[in-house]
Amino acid sequence: MRVNGPDFAATLALHGIIAEPVAAPFALWLVRAGDGDQRALSAWLSDAERDRAARFVVESAARRYRAAHGALRLLVEACTGIAAAEQRYAFNDHGKPRLAGMQHVHCSMSYTGAFALVAVADGAEIGIDIEAVRAVDDAAGLAAMYYTDREAAQLGEMAHDSDYDHAFLSVWVRKEACSKALGKGLSIAPSSFECGVGYGPRNVLVDGEMLESDVVDPKGGLLMSWALRGRS
């Protein structure tokens, strides 16, 4: 099965998951929960994941959670042949999933609103992030705290531009994706590495390592980023 094609989208749809691929050098999908029965998805989850889904107060959030974790398992099944029901995951201190017994298979996921991103790569660490494009309260103050001086200055010059919020979030999603690719989340200070403002592919030096990254154009008000570490 081509994991970036319509056949895989149809597989996800059979389980009530609405999905479309996102351009990346690995399998990356934008997903959300449809109206279908989620019992099969729930059955694949670990006890801890089912408990987490049950703790959501809003049912739509629980459905998004099950759809994302189920989609990841179906994506891993398509990539590795390991049945969704047989997969076991561990999560590091920053919430990044790892498929047990398959050290070369790397996974990542991210949420915003009704949507989630899920990704799988073979032989390279990855990180992804997604944010809804929106007005950010005290964006200038946050930039001063979490962005480099150059990034904050670039954004300061755009303070009155109509796409300021998009520009601000383009930095945030790339920093998140790069930090996740190193498996450290935001334990790496976001102000310690330079991403630059804007979307498109670029290399980013983080904690002494050069990562490939991209920020993908907003789609329906969404801004997505991926980062790749150690591509052979």
C-alpha positions in Angstrom: 0.0 0.0 0.0 1.2 3.5 -0.8 1.0 5.3 2.5 0.7 8.7 0.9 -2.0 7.8 -1.5 -5.8 7.4 -1.8 -5.8 3.7 -0.8 -4.5 4.5 2.6 -6.9 7.4 3.0 -9.7 4.9 2.1 -8.4 2.5 4.8 -8.5 5.3 7.4 -12.0 6.2 6.3 -13.2 2.7 7.0 -12.4 3.4 10.6 -14.1 6.8 10.7 -11.0 8.8 10.2 -11.0 11.7 7.7 -7.4 12.2 6.5 -5.2 13.6 3.8 -1.4 13.4 3.2 1.0 16.3 3.9 4.1 16.7 1.8 7.2 15.4 3.7 10.1 13.0 3.1 8.3 10.5 5.3 4.7 9.4 5.9 2.8 12.4 7.3 -1.0 12.7 7.6 -3.5 15.3 8.7 -6.4 13.5 10.4 -9.6 14.2 12.2 -12.4 12.1 13.6 -15.4 11.4 11.5 -18.8 10.2 12.7 -18.0 6.5 12.4 -17.9 3.8 15.1 -14.6 4.0 17.1 -14.8 0.7 18.9 -12.0 -0.9 16.7 -9.8 2.1 17.2 -10.3 2.0 21.0 -9.6 -1.8 21.1 -6.1 -1.2 19.6 -5.1 1.3 22.3 -3.3 0.5 25.5 -5.1 0.6 28.8 -3.4 3.9 29.6 -4.5 5.4 26.3 -8.1 4.2 26.8 -8.1 5.7 30.3 -6.7 9.0 28.9 -9.4 9.1 26.2 -12.1 8.4 28.9 -10.9 11.4 30.9 -11.7 14.0 28.3 -14.7 16.0 29.4 -15.6 16.9 25.8 -16.5 13.9 23.6 -15.1 15.5 20.5 -11.7 15.7 22.1 -11.9 12.0 23.1 -12.8 11.1 19.5 -9.9 13.2 18.2 -7.5 11.4 20.5 -8.7 7.9 19.5 -8.6 8.9 15.8 -5.1 10.2 16.1 -3.7 7.1 18.0 -5.6 4.7 15.8 -4.4 6.5 12.6 -0.8 6.2 13.9 -1.3 2.4 14.3 -2.8 2.0 10.9 0.1 4.0 9.4 2.7 1.9 11.2 0.8 -1.2 10.0 1.0 0.0 6.4 4.7 0.8 6.7 5.9 -2.2 8.7 3.3 -5.0 8.4 2.8 -5.1 12.2 -0.9 -5.3 12.8 -2.5 -2.3 14.6 -3.8 -4.6 17.4 -0.3 -6.0 18.0 1.6 -2.8 18.3 2.9 -1.6 21.7 4.2 1.8 22.4 6.2 3.6 25.1 6.2 7.4 25.5 9.2 9.4 26.6 9.0 12.1 29.2 7.9 14.6 26.5 5.1 12.4 25.2 6.9 11.2 22.0 5.7 7.7 21.1 8.2 4.8 20.4 7.2 1.5 18.8 8.4 -1.3 21.1 10.9 -3.7 19.6 11.4 -1.6 16.4 14.2 0.9 17.1 14.4 2.0 13.5 10.7 3.0 13.3 10.1 6.6 14.5 6.8 8.2 15.2 5.4 11.6 16.1 2.0 13.3 16.6 0.6 16.7 17.3 -2.9 18.2 17.9 -4.7 21.4 17.4 -8.5 21.9 17.6 -10.3 19.1 15.9 -7.2 18.1 13.9 -4.1 16.0 14.5 -0.9 15.2 12.6 0.6 11.7 12.7 3.9 10.6 11.2 6.1 7.6 10.8 9.6 7.4 9.4 12.1 4.5 8.9 15.6 5.1 10.1 15.5 8.8 11.0 14.2 10.7 14.0 11.3 13.0 13.2 9.2 15.7 14.9 6.0 17.4 13.8 3.8 20.2 15.0 0.5 21.8 14.0 -1.2 25.0 15.1 -4.4 26.7 14.2 -3.6 30.2 12.8 -5.0 32.7 15.2 -4.3 35.9 17.1 -1.8 35.2 19.8 -2.1 37.2 23.0 1.0 39.2 23.8 2.9 37.8 20.8 5.6 40.4 21.2 6.2 39.4 24.8 6.3 35.7 24.0 8.7 36.4 21.1 11.0 38.3 23.5 11.0 35.3 25.9 11.1 32.3 23.5 12.6 33.5 20.2 16.1 34.6 19.3 16.9 38.3 19.1 16.9 38.2 15.3 13.6 36.4 15.1 12.0 38.8 17.6 13.4 41.7 15.5 12.0 40.3 12.3 8.6 39.9 13.8 8.8 43.4 15.3 9.2 44.8 11.8 5.9 43.0 10.9 3.9 44.1 13.9 1.3 45.9 11.8 1.2 43.4 9.0 -2.0 41.4 8.4 -0.1 38.2 8.4 1.7 38.8 11.7 0.1 36.0 13.5 0.9 33.6 10.7 4.5 34.7 10.8 4.7 34.4 14.6 3.3 30.8 14.5 5.6 29.8 11.6 8.5 30.2 14.1 6.7 28.4 16.9 5.8 25.3 14.9 9.2 24.9 13.4 10.9 25.2 16.9 8.4 22.6 18.3 9.1 20.2 15.4 12.8 20.5 15.7 12.8 20.0 19.4 10.6 16.9 19.0 12.9 15.5 16.4 15.6 15.5 19.0 13.2 13.7 21.4 13.5 16.5 24.0 10.4 18.6 23.5 10.7 22.1 24.8 13.3 21.1 27.4 15.6 22.7 24.8 15.2 26.4 25.2 13.4 27.7 22.1 15.5 30.8 22.2 18.7 28.8 21.9 18.4 28.1 18.2 17.5 30.1 15.2 14.6 29.1 12.9 13.9 32.3 11.1 10.4 33.7 10.3 8.3 32.2 7.5 7.5 28.9 5.9 9.3 26.7 3.4 12.2 24.2 3.7 15.4 25.1 5.6 18.1 23.6 7.7 18.1 24.4 11.4 21.1 23.9 13.8 19.8 22.7 17.2 21.9 21.6 20.1 24.9 21.0 17.8 22.9 19.0 15.2 21.7 20.1 11.8 18.1 19.2 11.1 16.1 19.4 7.9 12.7 21.1 8.4 9.8 22.7 6.6 6.8 24.8 7.5 3.9 24.0 5.3 1.5 26.7 4.0 -1.7 27.0 6.1 -4.5 24.8 4.9 -7.9 25.8 6.1 -6.3 28.0 8.7 -3.7 25.3 9.8 0.1 25.7 10.0 2.1 22.5 9.9 5.8 21.8 10.4 8.1 18.8 10.3 11.7 18.2 11.2 14.0 15.3 10.3 17.2 14.2 12.1 19.8 11.9 10.7 18.5 11.0 7.3 20.8 8.5 5.7 
